[in-house]
Each structure stands twice: as C-alpha cells, then as structure tokens.
C-alpha cells in the first residue's frame, strides 16, 4: 500500500517508521532498569560480601560484565538506535529504507542481549572487558550491525534533503568505526560452541583491547549521543545549534584524535613507552574538541535559558552536556602518567566512567525519552512534576556516586602508593587495610547508585502512564522530493585531491614527524609544521569560498564523506598497532619469557577467566616503586606473551596476582577459595563452593591446546590421552600436597586446576641475553616505535626482591 | 498629498530593493552560509493535519525519485 500521494510533481507525503523508534525506546528503558539493578547489586557486594549469595551466577566476577554489557549495549545501544531512527528519517526527509531490515535490527539486537544475559552469569566469557560475549554472539552482533548499517546508508541514499546535517556525520562515524573495532578485537578461534581463544595475546591483546575498549566509549557512548544532542537539543529549545562551523571542527578533530587515546588505559605497564606517551598526548588533545562540543551544546540555549526552569527535557539535556564536559575534562586528567599512577586500578576510574555513563548517557537518554514519548503517542507527558523529581534525584544520585568514588579512589591510591621516606618499605603493606578504609565512601556510592536507579523507575512509571493515555502514531509530513540530478555526484578525485585535504594531510605528516623522527629532524619537522599551518591559514583566507564550497559539496555526498571519516579514524589505529602486531614473538619478550601452560594450568586459567577474576585482580606490576615493593619485580612483556587473552586487568579490588605463585601455597589457595575470610580477615571476595564440587573439562583440553599450538604457541605435539594424563598427574601431585595439610579433594576438580594455575603465576624462563644496547633511562622523545621497550629496561627497580 | 507621494515612493523603493536582494540571494548560492545548515532539524516539512493511522505503511511507500 502506498501512502505517498503526489500533490504535484515534486512533493509527496512521507509516513515515518516511528514504530521502530518506539520499540527501541521501550527496550532501552526495560534493559536500562535491568542493567542498573545489576549495578546496584554488584555495588552492594563491595560493602556486603553476603550479597554474592555463595552462588556461582551471582558473584561479582560474573555479574560485573553483565552490568557493563547491559548498560552499554542494551540501555545506551537501544537508546542510540531510537534516537538515530527518529532523527535520520527527519533529517533525510525519508522513511527508513527497509521495514524488514529495521525489524531484523530490532529483534536481532534484543536476541543478542538475551543471549548475553544468559551466557555471562553462566560464566561463558572471552575474558576481555566490554568484549566478554562468546564467539557465536560476536558473529550475531557483527551481522546485526551490518543490517543496521545497510538500512542507514540506504536511507541516506534515498534521502530527500540534499545536505547531511551534523548529527548524521556522527552516526556515520559510529557505524564505520564500531564495525572496525568490534571485528578486529573479537577475532578468535573457537575451541567449542561456547569457548574460543582470542588471536591476540599479551601486549598485542592489551593494545588492541584498549584500542577497542576506549573507542567503544568514544564511538558507542559518545559520538552517537553527540549526534542525538545536535538534533534533539535544537528541537527541544527551538533554535539552531550555536555554531555549525564549530560543529565541523568538533566532529573532525574528535573522530581523528579519539582513536589514538587507547593506550592511556595501560600507562606505567609493560606497554612500550612510545605508545604510552602517544596515548597520553592524544588524550590531552581531546580536551579541545570535547569542550568545543560541550560549549556548542550549552550555547545553543542562548536566549532561552528560562526553559531550564520550566522544561524537564531541557534540564536533562543541559545537565547531560555539562557532565559530558566534566567527564571529558577528567578523562585527559587521568591520562597524565603521574595522575594515572595514583588513579589507575582504583575507584576513581569507576567514578569517572559513571559520571559519563550516568551523567552524559543516562541524562541524555532521559531527556530524549521525555521528549519522544508524547510525540510518539500523540499525547502529553503525564507528569512534569515527576519528571522534575526524576531529574533531581538522578542528579543527587550521580553526585553522591562520583564524589564518593573520588574519595575512595584517591584515598586507596594514596595508601597503596605510600612508602617510607627512605623508599624502602610500604606504609600500608596489608592490602586489606586499604580496602577497609574505603568502606564508608563505597557505601555512599551504593546510596548514590540506588537514588539514580529509583529515578529510572520513576521515569519508567511516568512514561508508562503517558503511553497509556495516548495512542501510537506515526508522523506524516509533506516533503519536497529530491530530484535524481541532485543526488551524490562527487567523484573520488574531487573528494581527495583538493586544498583542504592536502593541507590537512601535509600538516598531519609534519606533526607525526615531530613525534617520531630522530632528534633535530623532529624539531625541523615541527618548524615546518608551523610554517605549513601559517600557509594553510593564508590559503584558507584567500579562498575560503572554495573550501566552504568543497565541504558543502561533501555534505551532499554521503559515500565520499563516509570514506573520509573512515580514513580519519583508521589512521591512528594503524600507526599505533602495526608496529606492535607485526613484531615477532621472539623479539617481544624483554628479558623474561612466559612458560607455556601445562594442560592442568590451562584448564585452571580458563576457570580464572570464566569466573571473571580479572574484574578485581590485575596481573601487571607497574614500573612504580610501590607496586614493586608490594607485588614483586615489575612485569615484563614476555611474561604474558602466551596469554590468550591477556589478563592485565584494569581494577584492583583485590591485590595484583602477577607473582602470587611464589607467595602462596596450594593449601592457602584451597582454603582461600573455599572461604576467603578464613585466610584474609575482612576480605570482600566471594566464596567459590562450586569449584569444590564441579570437575574441570578434561575432554576439551586437547582441542584447546591444538588451537593454541595452531596460533604459534610452543606446545609440542601430544596425543589427547597424553594431555589428559598429564593433567591428572599434575592434579594428583597437588592433591597429595593438600593431603599433608589435612585437605581432601580429587585431582579432577576445578579447584585443583585453578590452584595449579595460581601456583605458576610469576614463573618464567630467561632467554639468552641480547646485545646490551644503550638503554637510556630518560624519557623518550621523540618517540621510537619498537618492542621490546629499550627505554623501560633503563628504569631500575632497586627495590625489587 | 505630498505625504502619499513620499510614502508611495519609499514603499516602492523598499519593495524594489527587497525584490532585487531576494533574487540576488536566490541566484548566488556561493554567498550562502554554512550556518544555514543548522536550521535543518527545525525544518520538518509541512505537517499533515489529518490524524495518521498507525503502522500501515510499507517501506516502498516512500516516494522514489
């Protein structure tokens, strides 16, 4: 049935697909409630250990991934799709290209979420943050993302508005970048239907994981929401965005710079120094575009600030944009290596993430839903007072949350890093002392999170009552049809060969020359970059009409625009990752190399990953005196070289385990896993009774070892029977050792495998010493890509035991 | 009567000026400002006053070009 009724040759009536918008919005609200409820539960586990209920599927290690995945991909993901579907149709003045693809997208995404909600509590995980979902779900995510992309770009192709508005640029960047990041980081080889090993190990895995992880924040939680801001804020305040030119600068600088910042998650670790500095520099540079975007949003309210008092939608939007500004100020601050030495692994980072997630994403979502619901159901918001109440309770909740975690993170960071004046001993050698010191701020965090969750419930009730008072309506508009001649016509030559691109590319190469070239040559490059910039500005002033015309033309051509966006985001990743990925393993070890796992240790490691131990324990001793004093000699690149996936971790709710093997006995681990408090009074760690009742999967071991050997790990060829026999023989040795302490178990139990894994942590071989090159201890600049990090071996750790 | 003449003259002058500037603006797209793009979210097209039935249209109902 056609609803298009030509009123004359160039006009038609369009009925928008608002059903998909409604579906995504409702899904976002429901999953948001689920994700935040799980968040409140796991926050309570940080104060009250009994909240783990001694049950496998309710432990922190398994539920934390559920919380993060639910909030990121289910709550924000569905909200993003609702905003994109609504605004793209209006900005293109066209219905979404295919109702079928929209349906597949919606139901496919919900099916993925349900699969995640089932598999994560069951312990099926890839063991990488925000990339935990197992390989069959990864494939579904990639397919559904492609469906979304096809539907979106097809709609752009069919559009009736010649120019692409700024919101669409951000959506384009989101779609192409997330596809690239997700696929590269999730490359795995399956060992069974529910298990796989990442093809990336050790430092390669760490670098790619945080290239993905950081940019999941950038391109899943930020760019689409910025697009939503650029569309819905002007709608809400009924005036255009403050500066369209500023939005151009905001977009291109943000998408180009963001992708480089990933290594700031790995500061002071075994990651080569040049990458750490690159990550830090680019994170600091992110301040400018982020604040440009924030100011562009806030100043859109010019002359309409009175709406802040009367319109809850504007309240939510403006508070959200303010939180965007605050969290994008805090992020670069935390990326400074000296600050990061204090903040990393602490609750400060968790507070920072939540000022973005609750403040920026959550409040934008609320503003969007309060604005959309009355329009999608042809009615009025049921209660403005309740919406205002939601705003204040959410705001107070976030402030409680963030302030409490500032206090907790800084306090614990200071305690963990405190050493005596001589630098020979820790001031707080007992890790648990620092955990107990932050009990009160963590309790305030729980209160803050609960308040925010209550606000979400209030919103859900208010919107439910609003929906009940109205009826679903699809908006219809009369639009002028775009003629065929007005469609995309920009050839590749015109896209790439022009002054703006030439000056941008030239300037970029010269700046990269400053970062990477040898001494003196780098300064020459910097001077050239300065001269080049002056010439570029002069040229722009002379021919700004031509430059503007080229950009306007680009905005009329979505394919060239998409290609340029992809080039901008791919550049940073290539320069950072290729030098690390192509280096051979033999070169990638520094002075220590990991011993390949025995079959039993491998089984134990898979249990460690499955239980989500990495959520609370790192395996990376940083090149910092307090870390070395507390945990042992700093971690080398070679010590995790066979780890698929790496387990460096990003939070220390418990202590680092990189060298725990030599420090604890089998019986200690046995008793500790059965009842942590019996070995560490005041511990928050849950009990793991099921590890004493369940057997590890012996049958899977030959297949797993075959996959690892296939990826080049040094496993000699052995038959399945030999592999299983070796596992049991090592288990018998551990059981006999336990028997001496009066502890009973059998060699095929999960606890035995896990103990075998924990006992070997910190073991390594020493490869032949290489040519003793000059190892400058000074800060490396210009940066010199390469592994191993010749600069870091100059960092003497005198206190190493 | 002079008042009428002056009023008529000035009005015609302003009207002519308006028309000249209007057509000049229409013909010279090079002078358009990028900032005009910022108005796109506020340009919804003409509203259809008749209440729309829900969920009836097929994707191919979007007029093709």
Interface residues (C-beta under 8 A of the other chain):
Chain A: X1 X2 X3 X4 X6 X12 X13 X14 X15 X17 X19 X87 X90 X91 X93 X94 X95 X96 X97 X98 X99 X100 X158 X160 X161 X163 X165 X166 X167 X230 X231 X232 X234 X235 X238 X239 X240 X241 X243 X244 X245 X247 X248 X378 X471 X472 X473 X474 X475 X476 X477 X478 X479 X480 X481 X482 X483 X484 X487 X545 X548 X549 X551 X552 X555
Chain B: X30 X32 X34 X35 X36 X37 X38 X39 X40 X41 X42 X44 X45 X46 X47 X48 X51 X52 X53 X54 X55 X56 X57 X58 X59 X60 X61 X62 X63 X64 X65
